[in-house]
Amino acid sequence: MYAKDENYDRLELATKIFTPSYVGFETVLGQAGIVFQYYSTIFVATYQTKEIVCDGQTYSFRKIKDTILTNNAGIENKGAYCVASKERAFLDVLYLNKDYHFDNLAPLDFDKVLALLPIYNNQRMAKVVHLYFKDFHADRTLL
């Protein structure tokens, strides 16, 4: 791969290294304000796990099951690359991590989360999502 100059889109590059792929995980969650930790790494869902440093940028590729990876639900086409919605990124993180801390669930549309959940066909995830949903709504009623 090559770029004509230094003004290339790093998100586009991230999804061109391995295909199929899409930008997601902490990259999307950080931009949405769901996690507060800043990550300079660009996180990408694809068919293998690997970390690459290119032009000073770290790209972290995380393997996700083919049936999930190739399902376009919750994936937004940005023209030159695809990116997970915040709800899809949330679920992808839960899929790969049994214990993960989210700082702020308010930006999530739980109706969208629940609509995407069947893609994963994972009972552990379903239980965790329903607990988050229940806790989130309980906290909101206290306000």
ABEGO torsion letter per residue (X at the ends): XBBABAABBAAAAAAAABOBBBBBEAAAAAAAGABABBBABBBBBBABBBBBBBGGBBBBBBBBBAAAAABABGBBBAGABBBBBAAAAAAAAAAABABBBBABAAABBAAAAAAAAAAAGBAAAAAAAAAAAAAAAAAAAAX
